Amino acid sequence: MHAGNDPARADHYLELLVDSFGEFRREAGSALAAGNWEAARRSTHRLAGATMYCAATAAGKKAQQLEDALKTGQYSIAERLYRELDQELVRLEDVACEILRRPPRG
């Protein structure tokens, strides 16, 4: 994360990341359900970048796997990869909420 050894800035970036999960779930989830693969890929691409920027590598790798599947037309595995990514986001949100000392959104 590019917080320049500033804990408040790091917390801010982490909070922005966690706050983006709901938007991702709405956008990517509805796009996948509608078979709008390009919209799902764009949403996943944004999440992949944000997670990697914040050094959340496990979530970033899951997001990259989903994005790659959508890019290469592997739509039959997209739903499974989305669920795996969502599980990682739940785990990441729990950890982030401990760091930020706020209750999880559940």
ChimeraX attribute file (.defattr): number of C-alpha atoms within 10 A of each C-alpha:
attribute: neighborCount
match mode: 1-to-1
recipient: residues
	/A:1	15
	/A:2	11
	/A:3	13
	/A:4	8
	/A:5	9
	/A:6	10
	/A:7	10
	/A:8	10
	/A:9	14
	/A:10	16
	/A:11	15
	/A:12	14
	/A:13	18
	/A:14	24
	/A:15	16
	/A:16	13
	/A:17	19
	/A:18	22
	/A:19	13
	/A:20	14
	/A:21	16
	/A:22	11
	/A:23	13
	/A:24	18
	/A:25	17
	/A:26	11
	/A:27	16
	/A:28	22
	/A:29	20
	/A:30	14
	/A:31	17
	/A:32	19
	/A:33	11
	/A:34	11
	/A:35	12
	/A:36	14
	/A:37	20
	/A:38	15
	/A:39	18
	/A:40	26
	/A:41	22
	/A:42	17
	/A:43	21
	/A:44	27
	/A:45	18
	/A:46	14
	/A:47	22
	/A:48	22
	/A:49	15
	/A:50	21
	/A:51	24
	/A:52	17
	/A:53	16
	/A:54	17
	/A:55	14
	/A:56	19
	/A:57	13
	/A:58	15
	/A:59	24
	/A:60	24
	/A:61	15
	/A:62	23
	/A:63	29
	/A:64	21
	/A:65	18
	/A:66	27
	/A:67	26
	/A:68	16
	/A:69	18
	/A:70	23
	/A:71	15
	/A:72	8
	/A:73	11
	/A:74	12
	/A:75	16
	/A:76	10
	/A:77	12
	/A:78	20
	/A:79	14
	/A:80	12
	/A:81	19
	/A:82	22
	/A:83	14
	/A:84	15
	/A:85	22
	/A:86	19
	/A:87	14
	/A:88	18
	/A:89	22
	/A:90	17
	/A:91	12
	/A:92	18
	/A:93	22
	/A:94	18
	/A:95	13
	/A:96	19
	/A:97	16
	/A:98	12
	/A:99	12
	/A:100	13
	/A:101	9
	/A:102	10
	/A:103	11
	/A:104	13
	/A:105	11
	/A:106	6
